[in-house]
């Protein structure tokens, strides 16, 4: 994930501040609302907002942590994420040998699932400019075709690149974003063996971390007159980025609700089979300064947003291992990842009429 942070209320060095940790009891646990360093006259407003937030939480039933999984194979998910986040992958930085290993692994899995290479190949290189030089990335793309002609397309995205190595440290990127790629591979296996009459494009994007370049390249490719998929024939793009580390509550967060008139029904359809908690408003992690992340521009759905393609983005809030060498496979909640994967499938096969907007 590529985040841009903006202070909620900037403080100059000339302003006196008060540091307060706001905590309260909820469900027999102390919930930290964050470290606030703001002018004294703001504290009252922060306390009111915090109490309102807690009252809203108290009115909701607790999110389940166990799920009646139907088709995912947790051991396979665990195996895939351990491989993608292993030292041999070297952090999967674009243009490295670790990235090439990830490309080969994903391509082999797409082929084994029985998916078709898109436009004759799974590998789709592209060029981009970074730091006054030309770089090359590679998107891995596979297609599942509907039985019926002229069906609209649905795209599932998950970026496979991460930060690589810095000195002797490997930035494994287990949650960011081996988790999303693992779900993408599981969905590819499952959809290829179902009788769903849908067109689905599976895309493992590259160069997301330095600037969403793989997604921009994909949108440009789809916008060409020669593209077999017209950009205006894409009714839904699903982006999976960091879906393996639930916080409190035990929920997946879903962005993009403003793109759909029937969002409430869509959300219920996704959540119902496993009773997975879906939230739309993320709180800052406990113990961290209050900050705002621009979720619209944070990941690969943004180029599709700019192209007026409807999108939904699944992810968890940033955590203490985000963009750290400590983002390792052993910290992934495999059961939660499996539940998110099965719930995403409900969105992939959802009736088209629910995706229509006035």
N, C-alpha and C positions, 0 to 999 in steps of 0.2 A: 504494500500500500504506500502511496505517495501522499503525505499529508502536508497541509499548509496551516500553520497555527497563527491565530491572531489573539492578542490579549483581549479579554472581555472589557476590562477597564484599565487602560494604561496608567502607570504611576511614574511621575518624574522624580528625580533625586532630590527635588526641593520640597516634596510633599511628605508630611509626617504620616506614618502608617502604623496600624495596629495589626499584629499577627494573632489570629484566632483559629483554633481547630474546633470546628463545630461537630460534635458527636451526639448521638442519641441512642436509646435502646429501641431495637426493633426485632421482633421475633427471637428474643433472648440472645441477640448478638449486638455488639456495638458497631454501628454503621458510621464510618467517618465520612463526612460530607465534603472534606477537602480542606486545604490550608488557604485561608483568605488573608491577603495583605492589601487592605484598602483603607481609604480614609475613614475616620470614625463615624461620620454621618451616614456611611453606606451600610454599616454593620446591621442596623435595624432591618433594612430591606432584605439583606442576605438571610437573616434569621427567619423572616416571614416566608421567603421563598423556600428555604430549607424545610420548614414545617409543612408548607403546602405540599412539597414533594413527598414527604414522609406520609402524610395523610392519604395522598393518592396511592402510594404503595400499599398502605395498610388496607385499602378498600379492595385490592386485587387478591385473588387466591394465589398461594405460592406456586412457583413454576416447578413442574416435575423435573426430576433428575434421572429417572429411568423411563424407558420408552419401549412399547411393544413393536420392535423392529420387524419388518415384513420381508425384506429382500436383500438388504445390504449384508455384507460379510465383514464384521469388525476385524477379524484377523487379516483379511486382505487389505483393508484400509490401513491398518497398523503397519503392515509390511510395505505398502506403497509409500507411506509418509516417512518411514524410517529410511527407505532407499533414497527418496528425493532430498531428504535433509541429512544424508550421511556425509562423512568427511570426504569420501571420494568425489562427491559432487562439487566440493570446494565453494559452496555458497551460490552456485549457479549464476554468477555474474555474466552479463551479456558479453559475448566475444571471447569467452574463456573455454578451456577444455571441459570444465564442469558444466557449462551451458550446453556444449555439444553432447555430453553424456545424457543430459536431461532431454534434449531434443530427440535423441535416438530412442530413449526409453518410452517417451510419450508416443512417438510414431509407431513403435512396435506394439504398444498397447492398443492404439487405434486400429491397427491392421488386424491384430488378434481378435478384436471385437467384431470384425467384419464390416467396419465402416469404409466408406469410399474416400480415396484421396480427393481433395478438392482441386479441380482443374488439373488433374493428372498427377498431383504431388501432395504429400503431407507437409513438406517444407516450403515456406514462402519467405524468402529473404527480402529485406527492405533496408534502405539507407536512411540515416538521420544525422542531423548536425548537433554536435555537443562540444562545447568548449573550443569552438573555432576549428573543429576537425570533423571529418566524415566517419561515422560509425556504421556498422552493419549488424542488424538483428535478424532473428528468424522466428516467424510465427509458425506454429504447427496446427494445421487445419484439416478436419475430416467432416464428412457429410453423411447424414442419414436421410434417405429420400422417402417421401410419402408415396402411398400407392396411387393416390388421386393426383391428376395433373393440376397445375396452377394453384396449389396450396401455398399460403403465405409461409414465411420462414421465421424460425425462432433461433436465436443465437445464445450459446452458453460460453461465457468467457471465464478464464482464470489465468492470471499471469504466473509464469514459472520462474522468471528471473528473480534474483535477490542481490545482495550486496557483495558477495564474493569473500575475499580475504583482505584483512587489513593487518599487515605485519604477520604475526604468527596466529592470529585469531581468525577462525572461520565463522562467518555469519551464516548459520545453517538455514534460517528462514523456514522453520517448521510450520508455524502458523501463517507466516507471511512469505510465500503463499503456497507452500507444499500442501497445506490443508485444502485450499481451493482446487489445486490440480488433482489431488487424490479424489475429491468429490466428482470432478469432471470425468475422470477415468471410470469411476464406478457408474456414473450416469450413462457414459458411452456404452459400457458393457450391458447395462440393463436395457436401455432403449433399443439397442441393436437386436435384442432378443424378444422384443415385444411386438405387438401387432398394431401399434399406434400409427394412425394415418396422419403423420406430421412430418414436415421438413425441419430438420435440426442441423445447425452448423456448430460443431464443437471446435473451439479455438483456445489453444494455449498460447498466450501472448508473451512477447519478449519486450525487454527495455521499458517496462512499466516504471520501475523505480527511478530512473533518471528523468522521466517526463512523459509517461503514457505513450511512448513512441510506437509501440506495437499496435495499440488500438487505433491511433491516428492513421497508421499505414493500412490497417484493415478497412477502416471507413473509406479511405481514399480508393482502395482497391474495389470496394463494393460500389463506389460511386462512378466507376468508369462505364462507358457505354457497352464495353465488351464483357462486363461482369455477368455471369449466369444468374446472379441474384440481384435484382433491382433494389436499391436502397429503400424505395418506398413500398417494397413488398415484404419488409421485415416488420412483423407486428409486435415483437418483443425481444429485447436483449436482457439476459440475466448475467450479472457479474458476481462471481464468487471470490472474495478476497478477505482472508483471515476469518475462518469459520470454525476454528478448532479449540478456542479457549474462552468458554463462557465466563462471564463475571457474575456479579450479584445484581439483579436476578439472573437465574439460569436461563438466559434467553438469547435468541438470535435477533439482530437488529436489521430492519428492512428500510432502505431509502428508496425514494422515487414514487411515493404514493400520489403525488400531484399529477402524475402522468396518466392516471386511470380514474374514470368516473366511478367504476365499480370496485374501488380499492377495498372497501370493507368486505365485500363478498370474496374477492381474491384472497385476502388475508385469511378469512375463515376457511376457505378451501385448502390453503396450504397447511394450516395449523391442525385441522380437524383429525386426520387419521392417527396422528401420534400425540396430539395435545401439546405440541411444541409451543412454547411461549414465543411470541413475536412482538417486538417493541419497535417503536418508530422514533423515540427521543432518547438519545444517549446522554448519560451523566458522566462527568469526568471521573477517572479512577480514584478510589479512596486514597487520601494522603497526598494527592497531587494538587498543584495550583489550578485554580479554575481557568480553563482555556477553552477556546472555541476552535474546532476543526472544520474546515470547509469540505464537508462530505460530498458535495456535488462534484468538486474537482479532485477528489482524493484518489480516484482509481479509474479503471479503464472504461467505465460507463460514460465518462464525461464527453469523449469525442462523439459518441452516439447521441448524447443529449444535444450537442451542437448541431448534429445532422438531423435533428427532429425525429429520432427513432425512439419509441417508448422503451424504458428500461426500469429494471429493479435491481438493487444492489444488496446482497447479503453480506454481513460482516459482524464482527464483535468490536467493542471499543478497544482502543489501544491499551496495552498492559505494560508491566514493568520490563518485559523481555522484548518489547517492540523495537526492532532495529538494533538488537543487541546480539552478541555471540551466544547468549543464553537462551535464545529462542530455539529450543531443541525438541526432538520428537517425543521424548519421554514426558513432556508437559502437556501434550495434546490429550483432550478428553475424547477418546475414540467413540464412546457411546453417543455423545453429543454430536460429533461430526457425522456419525451414521444417521442420526435423527434429522439433521439439517439436510443431508443428501437426499433422504427419502422424501422430505417435505418439498425440496426444490423440484423433485420429479412431478409432484402434484401440480406445480406451476407450469412445468414444461408441457404437460398434456391438458392443460385447462382449456375449456371451451373458448373458441375465438370471440364469441359474442361478449364475453366478460372483458375482453381487452379493447373493445371498441370505445371510442370517445366521441362525444358530441362536438 
